[in-house]
Amino acid sequence: MEQDSSLSTEEKTELLTDYLRDRAESGNLYFKSKFIAADVGLSPKQIGALLAKIRIDSTTGFQLEKWAYTSATTWRVTPAQA
């Protein structure tokens, strides 16, 4: 996906949230921003900034946590408990 700087912050947040929700649907997802940047169409820096906002949002349908750090933060996404 090509990066689109014309998207608003809300649109970028929704794009990333949808991506993470879809990938975590079947179980845990571990990722680094730099490895999903091309899939989402955002830069790793944009993803990192958005993850901080998404992390505190309880309406996403998944849980997001910092999992580890080795040259970049690894994030863990788990489906929300029903």
MMTF fields as JSON, N, C-alpha, C and O atoms, coordinates in Angstrom:
{
  "mmtfVersion": "1.0.0",
  "mmtfProducer": "UNKNOWN",
  "numBonds": 327,
  "numAtoms": 328,
  "numGroups": 82,
  "numChains": 1,
  "numModels": 1,
  "chainsPerModel": [1],
  "groupsPerChain": [82],
  "chainIdList": ["A"],
  "bondAtomList": [4, 2, 8, 6, 12, 10, 16, 14, 20, 18, 24, 22, 28, 26, 32, 30, 36, 34, 40, 38, 44, 42, 48, 46, 52, 50, 56, 54, 60, 58, 64, 62, 68, 66, 72, 70, 76, 74, 80, 78, 84, 82, 88, 86, 92, 90, 96, 94, 100, 98, 104, 102, 108, 106, 112, 110, 116, 114, 120, 118, 124, 122, 128, 126, 132, 130, 136, 134, 140, 138, 144, 142, 148, 146, 152, 150, 156, 154, 160, 158, 164, 162, 168, 166, 172, 170, 176, 174, 180, 178, 184, 182, 188, 186, 192, 190, 196, 194, 200, 198, 204, 202, 208, 206, 212, 210, 216, 214, 220, 218, 224, 222, 228, 226, 232, 230, 236, 234, 240, 238, 244, 242, 248, 246, 252, 250, 256, 254, 260, 258, 264, 262, 268, 266, 272, 270, 276, 274, 280, 278, 284, 282, 288, 286, 292, 290, 296, 294, 300, 298, 304, 302, 308, 306, 312, 310, 316, 314, 320, 318, 324, 322],
  "bondOrderList": [1, 1, 1, 1, 1, 1, 1, 1, 1, 1, 1, 1, 1, 1, 1, 1, 1, 1, 1, 1, 1, 1, 1, 1, 1, 1, 1, 1, 1, 1, 1, 1, 1, 1, 1, 1, 1, 1, 1, 1, 1, 1, 1, 1, 1, 1, 1, 1, 1, 1, 1, 1, 1, 1, 1, 1, 1, 1, 1, 1, 1, 1, 1, 1, 1, 1, 1, 1, 1, 1, 1, 1, 1, 1, 1, 1, 1, 1, 1, 1, 1],
  "groupList": [{"groupName": "MET", "atomNameList": ["N", "CA", "C", "O"], "elementList": ["N", "C", "C", "O"], "formalChargeList": [0, 0, 0, 0], "bondAtomList": [1, 0, 2, 1, 3, 2], "bondOrderList": [1, 1, 2], "singleLetterCode": "M", "chemCompType": "L-PEPTIDE LINKING"}, {"groupName": "GLU", "atomNameList": ["N", "CA", "C", "O"], "elementList": ["N", "C", "C", "O"], "formalChargeList": [0, 0, 0, 0], "bondAtomList": [1, 0, 2, 1, 3, 2], "bondOrderList": [1, 1, 2], "singleLetterCode": "E", "chemCompType": "L-PEPTIDE LINKING"}, {"groupName": "GLN", "atomNameList": ["N", "CA", "C", "O"], "elementList": ["N", "C", "C", "O"], "formalChargeList": [0, 0, 0, 0], "bondAtomList": [1, 0, 2, 1, 3, 2], "bondOrderList": [1, 1, 2], "singleLetterCode": "Q", "chemCompType": "L-PEPTIDE LINKING"}, {"groupName": "ASP", "atomNameList": ["N", "CA", "C", "O"], "elementList": ["N", "C", "C", "O"], "formalChargeList": [0, 0, 0, 0], "bondAtomList": [1, 0, 2, 1, 3, 2], "bondOrderList": [1, 1, 2], "singleLetterCode": "D", "chemCompType": "L-PEPTIDE LINKING"}, {"groupName": "SER", "atomNameList": ["N", "CA", "C", "O"], "elementList": ["N", "C", "C", "O"], "formalChargeList": [0, 0, 0, 0], "bondAtomList": [1, 0, 2, 1, 3, 2], "bondOrderList": [1, 1, 2], "singleLetterCode": "S", "chemCompType": "L-PEPTIDE LINKING"}, {"groupName": "LEU", "atomNameList": ["N", "CA", "C", "O"], "elementList": ["N", "C", "C", "O"], "formalChargeList": [0, 0, 0, 0], "bondAtomList": [1, 0, 2, 1, 3, 2], "bondOrderList": [1, 1, 2], "singleLetterCode": "L", "chemCompType": "L-PEPTIDE LINKING"}, {"groupName": "THR", "atomNameList": ["N", "CA", "C", "O"], "elementList": ["N", "C", "C", "O"], "formalChargeList": [0, 0, 0, 0], "bondAtomList": [1, 0, 2, 1, 3, 2], "bondOrderList": [1, 1, 2], "singleLetterCode": "T", "chemCompType": "L-PEPTIDE LINKING"}, {"groupName": "LYS", "atomNameList": ["N", "CA", "C", "O"], "elementList": ["N", "C", "C", "O"], "formalChargeList": [0, 0, 0, 0], "bondAtomList": [1, 0, 2, 1, 3, 2], "bondOrderList": [1, 1, 2], "singleLetterCode": "K", "chemCompType": "L-PEPTIDE LINKING"}, {"groupName": "TYR", "atomNameList": ["N", "CA", "C", "O"], "elementList": ["N", "C", "C", "O"], "formalChargeList": [0, 0, 0, 0], "bondAtomList": [1, 0, 2, 1, 3, 2], "bondOrderList": [1, 1, 2], "singleLetterCode": "Y", "chemCompType": "L-PEPTIDE LINKING"}, {"groupName": "ARG", "atomNameList": ["N", "CA", "C", "O"], "elementList": ["N", "C", "C", "O"], "formalChargeList": [0, 0, 0, 0], "bondAtomList": [1, 0, 2, 1, 3, 2], "bondOrderList": [1, 1, 2], "singleLetterCode": "R", "chemCompType": "L-PEPTIDE LINKING"}, {"groupName": "ALA", "atomNameList": ["N", "CA", "C", "O"], "elementList": ["N", "C", "C", "O"], "formalChargeList": [0, 0, 0, 0], "bondAtomList": [1, 0, 2, 1, 3, 2], "bondOrderList": [1, 1, 2], "singleLetterCode": "A", "chemCompType": "L-PEPTIDE LINKING"}, {"groupName": "GLY", "atomNameList": ["N", "CA", "C", "O"], "elementList": ["N", "C", "C", "O"], "formalChargeList": [0, 0, 0, 0], "bondAtomList": [1, 0, 2, 1, 3, 2], "bondOrderList": [1, 1, 2], "singleLetterCode": "G", "chemCompType": "PEPTIDE LINKING"}, {"groupName": "ASN", "atomNameList": ["N", "CA", "C", "O"], "elementList": ["N", "C", "C", "O"], "formalChargeList": [0, 0, 0, 0], "bondAtomList": [1, 0, 2, 1, 3, 2], "bondOrderList": [1, 1, 2], "singleLetterCode": "N", "chemCompType": "L-PEPTIDE LINKING"}, {"groupName": "PHE", "atomNameList": ["N", "CA", "C", "O"], "elementList": ["N", "C", "C", "O"], "formalChargeList": [0, 0, 0, 0], "bondAtomList": [1, 0, 2, 1, 3, 2], "bondOrderList": [1, 1, 2], "singleLetterCode": "F", "chemCompType": "L-PEPTIDE LINKING"}, {"groupName": "ILE", "atomNameList": ["N", "CA", "C", "O"], "elementList": ["N", "C", "C", "O"], "formalChargeList": [0, 0, 0, 0], "bondAtomList": [1, 0, 2, 1, 3, 2], "bondOrderList": [1, 1, 2], "singleLetterCode": "I", "chemCompType": "L-PEPTIDE LINKING"}, {"groupName": "VAL", "atomNameList": ["N", "CA", "C", "O"], "elementList": ["N", "C", "C", "O"], "formalChargeList": [0, 0, 0, 0], "bondAtomList": [1, 0, 2, 1, 3, 2], "bondOrderList": [1, 1, 2], "singleLetterCode": "V", "chemCompType": "L-PEPTIDE LINKING"}, {"groupName": "PRO", "atomNameList": ["N", "CA", "C", "O"], "elementList": ["N", "C", "C", "O"], "formalChargeList": [0, 0, 0, 0], "bondAtomList": [1, 0, 2, 1, 3, 2], "bondOrderList": [1, 1, 2], "singleLetterCode": "P", "chemCompType": "L-PEPTIDE LINKING"}, {"groupName": "TRP", "atomNameList": ["N", "CA", "C", "O"], "elementList": ["N", "C", "C", "O"], "formalChargeList": [0, 0, 0, 0], "bondAtomList": [1, 0, 2, 1, 3, 2], "bondOrderList": [1, 1, 2], "singleLetterCode": "W", "chemCompType": "L-PEPTIDE LINKING"}],
  "groupTypeList": [0, 1, 2, 3, 4, 4, 5, 4, 6, 1, 1, 7, 6, 1, 5, 5, 6, 3, 8, 5, 9, 3, 9, 10, 1, 4, 11, 12, 5, 8, 13, 7, 4, 7, 13, 14, 10, 10, 3, 15, 11, 5, 4, 16, 7, 2, 14, 11, 10, 5, 5, 10, 7, 14, 9, 14, 3, 4, 6, 6, 11, 13, 2, 5, 1, 7, 17, 10, 8, 6, 4, 10, 6, 6, 17, 9, 15, 6, 16, 10, 2, 10],
  "groupIdList": [1, 2, 3, 4, 5, 6, 7, 8, 9, 10, 11, 12, 13, 14, 15, 16, 17, 18, 19, 20, 21, 22, 23, 24, 25, 26, 27, 28, 29, 30, 31, 32, 33, 34, 35, 36, 37, 38, 39, 40, 41, 42, 43, 44, 45, 46, 47, 48, 49, 50, 51, 52, 53, 54, 55, 56, 57, 58, 59, 60, 61, 62, 63, 64, 65, 66, 67, 68, 69, 70, 71, 72, 73, 74, 75, 76, 77, 78, 79, 80, 81, 82],
  "secStructList": [7, 7, 7, 7, 6, 6, 1, 7, 2, 2, 2, 2, 2, 2, 2, 2, 2, 2, 2, 2, 2, 2, 2, 2, 6, 6, 1, 7, 3, 3, 3, 3, 2, 2, 2, 2, 2, 2, 2, 2, 6, 1, 7, 2, 2, 2, 2, 2, 2, 2, 2, 2, 2, 2, 2, 6, 7, 6, 6, 1, 1, 3, 3, 3, 3, 3, 3, 3, 3, 1, 1, 1, 3, 3, 3, 3, 3, 3, 3, 7, 7, 7],
  "xCoordList": [0.843, 0.0, 0.887, 1.892, 0.53, 1.316, 0.971, -0.191, 1.984, 1.767, 0.988, 1.271, -0.003, -0.845, -0.822, -1.452, -0.089, 0.037, -1.213, -1.32, -2.155, -3.369, -4.4, -5.412, -4.162, -5.093, -5.021, -3.948, -6.164, -6.192, -5.684, -5.572, -5.385, -4.926, -5.991, -5.669, -7.241, -8.335, -8.408, -8.629, -8.221, -8.251, -7.072, -7.225, -5.906, -4.729, -4.931, -4.567, -5.512, -5.783, -6.758, -6.563, -7.799, -8.782, -8.154, -8.425, -7.333, -6.639, -5.778, -5.823, -4.999, -4.125, -4.932, -4.61, -5.964, -6.817, -7.471, -7.489, -8.002, -8.616, -7.605, -7.904, -6.407, -5.351, -5.028, -4.968, -4.824, -4.464, -5.609, -5.376, -6.825, -7.981, -8.111, -8.349, -7.956, -8.046, -6.966, -7.241, -5.739, -4.613, -4.698, -4.214, -5.307, -5.379, -6.65, -6.861, -7.483, -8.766, -8.621, -9.42, -7.613, -7.454, -6.491, -6.219, -5.979, -5.068, -4.076, -4.232, -3.065, -2.072, -1.279, -0.994, -0.936, -0.115, 1.042, 0.833, 2.246, 3.437, 4.016, 4.131, 4.381, 4.903, 5.778, 5.724, 6.585, 7.344, 6.821, 6.502, 6.735, 6.179, 6.847, 6.178, 8.158, 8.874, 8.505, 8.7, 7.974, 7.627, 6.201, 5.877, 5.344, 3.98, 3.752, 2.678, 4.747, 4.602, 4.124, 3.212, 4.712, 4.322, 2.895, 2.155, 2.507, 1.151, 0.101, -0.967, 0.411, -0.548, -0.487, -1.47, 0.654, 0.816, 1.189, 0.946, 1.781, 2.236, 3.705, 4.208, 4.388, 5.783, 5.85, 4.894, 6.965, 7.112, 6.945, 6.399, 7.407, 7.274, 5.799, 5.371, 5.028, 3.595, 2.894, 2.045, 3.25, 2.642, 2.935, 2.036, 4.189, 4.554, 3.755, 3.317, 3.559, 2.784, 1.313, 0.685, 0.781, -0.619, -0.842, -1.891, 0.136, -0.009, -0.168, -0.894, 0.497, 0.364, -1.089, -1.604, -1.738, -3.139, -4.061, -4.991, -3.793, -4.635, -4.556, -5.546, -3.403, -3.17, -4.13, -4.529, -4.508, -5.386, -6.868, -7.726, -7.167, -8.546, -9.152, -8.676, -10.198, -10.792, -11.852, -12.454, -12.08, -13.134, -12.595, -13.333, -11.345, -10.729, -11.109, -11.022, -11.527, -11.834, -10.621, -10.686, -9.51, -8.305, -7.505, -7.726, -6.577, -5.675, -4.305, -3.851, -3.653, -2.351, -1.385, -1.678, -0.229, 0.766, 2.176, 2.454, 3.057, 4.469, 4.947, 4.737, 5.588, 5.954, 7.449, 7.836, 8.278, 9.727, 10.412, 9.789, 11.705, 12.472, 13.806, 14.639, 14.002, 15.272, 15.426, 14.878, 16.147, 16.377, 15.123, 15.22, 13.987, 12.719, 11.679, 11.84, 10.638, 9.607, 8.826, 8.39, 8.657, 7.767, 6.452, 6.425, 5.363, 4.034, 3.292, 3.507, 2.411, 1.566, 0.114, -0.319, -0.624, -2.043, -2.797, -2.494, -3.785, -4.605, -6.066, -6.438, -6.896, -8.326, -8.897, -8.48, -9.837, -10.474, -11.281, -11.867, -11.301, -12.075, -13.542, -13.901, -14.382, -15.816, -16.472, -17.681],
  "yCoordList": [-1.172, 0.0, 1.234, 1.281, 2.201, 3.42, 4.377, 4.493, 5.062, 6.01, 7.2, 7.725, 7.626, 8.748, 9.782, 9.602, 10.871, 11.9, 12.765, 13.596, 12.585, 13.39, 12.857, 13.513, 11.689, 11.122, 11.891, 12.332, 12.05, 12.693, 11.697, 10.501, 12.202, 11.331, 10.294, 9.138, 10.699, 9.77, 8.66, 7.495, 9.03, 8.026, 7.066, 5.866, 7.584, 6.736, 5.793, 4.619, 6.314, 5.492, 4.377, 3.231, 4.707, 3.704, 2.652, 1.46, 3.08, 2.167, 1.166, -0.036, 1.678, 0.822, -0.079, -1.257, 0.461, -0.327, -1.479, -2.607, -1.215, -2.271, -3.346, -4.539, -2.919, -3.861, -4.786, -6.005, -4.193, -4.986, -5.901, -7.051, -5.406, -6.218, -7.43, -8.543, -7.222, -8.32, -9.361, -10.56, -8.917, -9.85, -10.607, -11.735, -9.997, -10.632, -11.45, -12.041, -11.486, -12.172, -13.641, -14.163, -14.295, -15.731, -16.044, -17.215, -15.037, -15.275, -14.141, -13.08, -14.366, -13.335, -12.947, -13.778, -11.678, -11.143, -10.395, -9.564, -10.678, -9.962, -9.253, -9.849, -7.982, -7.247, -6.088, -5.641, -5.614, -4.371, -3.438, -3.868, -2.167, -1.174, -1.213, -1.093, -1.379, -1.339, -2.496, -2.41, -3.578, -4.73, -4.68, -5.41, -3.843, -3.728, -2.413, -2.194, -1.553, -0.225, -0.295, 0.439, -1.149, -1.255, -1.777, -1.33, -2.721, -3.272, -2.215, -2.182, -1.362, -0.358, 0.916, 1.651, 1.173, 2.384, 3.592, 4.729, 3.349, 4.414, 4.179, 3.067, 5.213, 5.045, 4.405, 4.506, 3.748, 3.187, 4.251, 3.969, 5.454, 6.543, 6.906, 7.125, 6.97, 7.245, 6.135, 6.406, 4.893, 3.756, 3.828, 3.637, 4.101, 4.202, 5.259, 5.037, 6.406, 7.482, 7.079, 7.375, 6.416, 5.999, 4.88, 4.825, 3.998, 2.889, 3.391, 2.791, 4.475, 5.048, 5.473, 5.301, 6.02, 6.414, 5.2, 5.13, 4.257, 3.063, 2.245, 1.646, 2.221, 1.404, 1.76, 0.88, 3.024, 3.431, 3.434, 3.715, 3.125, 3.105, 1.728, 0.725, 1.68, 0.395, -0.088, -1.142, 0.658, 0.291, -0.375, -0.515, -0.785, -1.32, -2.765, -3.187, -3.528, -4.938, -5.833, -7.035, -5.25, -6.024, -5.31, -4.135, -6.052, -5.475, -5.317, -6.19, -4.204, -3.894, -3.623, -2.829, -4.281, -4.039, -4.094, -4.812, -3.309, -3.414, -4.749, -5.071, -5.522, -6.881, -7.007, -7.619, -6.453, -6.581, -5.466, -4.752, -5.338, -4.361, -4.962, -5.269, -5.127, -5.555, -4.791, -5.192, -3.726, -2.812, -2.048, -1.112, -2.426, -1.714, -2.385, -3.542, -1.665, -2.229, -3.312, -3.129, -4.441, -5.49, -5.32, -5.199, -5.31, -5.153, -6.473, -7.295, -6.664, -7.867, -7.414, -6.541, -8.019, -7.744, -9.032, -10.079, -8.951, -10.102, -9.709, -8.568, -10.645, -10.335, -9.961, -10.51, -9.042, -8.645, -9.806, -10.587, -9.905, -10.954, -10.564, -9.439, -11.503, -11.228, -11.353, -11.154],
  "zCoordList": [0.0, 0.0, 0.0, 0.71, -0.77, -0.881, 0.256, 0.645, 0.787, 1.863, 1.352, 0.275, 2.136, 1.74, 2.85, 3.892, 2.621, 3.629, 3.721, 4.623, 2.807, 2.843, 3.831, 4.075, 4.4, 5.37, 6.682, 7.094, 7.331, 8.645, 9.692, 9.425, 10.86, 11.95, 12.29, 12.565, 12.272, 12.572, 11.528, 11.862, 10.26, 9.194, 9.305, 9.079, 9.65, 9.84, 11.022, 10.958, 12.1, 13.282, 12.937, 13.342, 12.196, 11.798, 10.884, 11.03, 9.962, 9.054, 9.826, 9.568, 10.771, 11.574, 12.507, 12.662, 13.12, 14.015, 13.263, 13.757, 12.091, 11.286, 10.913, 10.975, 10.527, 10.166, 11.347, 11.192, 12.519, 13.698, 14.129, 14.499, 14.086, 14.474, 13.543, 14.011, 12.244, 11.281, 11.52, 11.472, 11.778, 11.946, 13.279, 13.378, 14.302, 15.624, 15.81, 16.869, 14.803, 14.899, 15.29, 16.067, 14.755, 15.003, 16.149, 16.416, 16.819, 17.939, 18.095, 17.491, 18.899, 19.18, 17.936, 17.073, 17.868, 16.789, 17.425, 18.308, 16.989, 17.441, 16.22, 15.149, 16.381, 15.232, 15.672, 16.818, 14.735, 14.867, 13.794, 12.686, 14.125, 13.205, 11.84, 10.813, 11.826, 10.547, 9.627, 8.414, 10.191, 9.367, 8.831, 7.894, 9.397, 8.885, 8.137, 7.577, 8.128, 7.525, 6.073, 5.692, 5.276, 3.865, 3.721, 2.845, 4.578, 4.524, 4.841, 4.229, 5.793, 6.259, 5.423, 5.333, 4.818, 4.03, 4.855, 4.45, 6.015, 6.902, 7.224, 7.062, 7.676, 8.063, 9.449, 10.218, 9.777, 11.118, 12.209, 13.275, 11.942, 12.916, 13.125, 14.258, 12.045, 12.161, 12.939, 13.788, 12.647, 13.331, 14.823, 15.641, 15.182, 16.599, 17.328, 18.456, 16.698, 17.322, 17.473, 18.49, 16.477, 16.537, 17.559, 18.201, 17.71, 18.656, 20.081, 20.872, 20.411, 21.748, 22.001, 23.106, 20.987, 21.115, 21.142, 21.945, 20.266, 20.169, 21.448, 21.868, 22.056, 23.252, 24.382, 25.144, 24.506, 25.605, 25.219, 26.056, 23.96, 23.476, 23.743, 23.212, 24.564, 24.94, 23.94, 24.145, 22.88, 21.923, 20.663, 19.688, 20.654, 19.44, 19.129, 17.976, 20.132, 19.908, 20.103, 19.846, 20.558, 20.86, 21.946, 22.241, 22.527, 23.525, 22.887, 22.147, 23.175, 22.607, 23.741, 24.635, 23.709, 24.752, 24.176, 23.215, 24.798, 24.441, 24.978, 26.148, 24.119, 24.497, 24.775, 25.771, 23.935, 24.1, 23.323, 22.537, 23.567, 22.807, 22.411, 23.264, 21.121, 20.548, 19.243, 18.216, 19.278, 18.158, 17.716, 16.922, 18.208, 17.995, 18.901, 19.288, 19.226, 20.101, 19.375, 18.239, 20.047, 19.563, 20.295, 21.52, 19.544, 20.103, 20.055, 19.163, 21.034, 21.074, 21.0, 21.752, 20.086, 19.943, 20.231, 19.659, 21.124, 21.444, 21.274, 21.546, 20.825, 20.702, 22.067, 23.086, 22.09, 23.344, 23.895, 23.145, 25.184, 25.842, 25.833, 26.18, 25.435, 25.368, 26.721, 26.843]
}
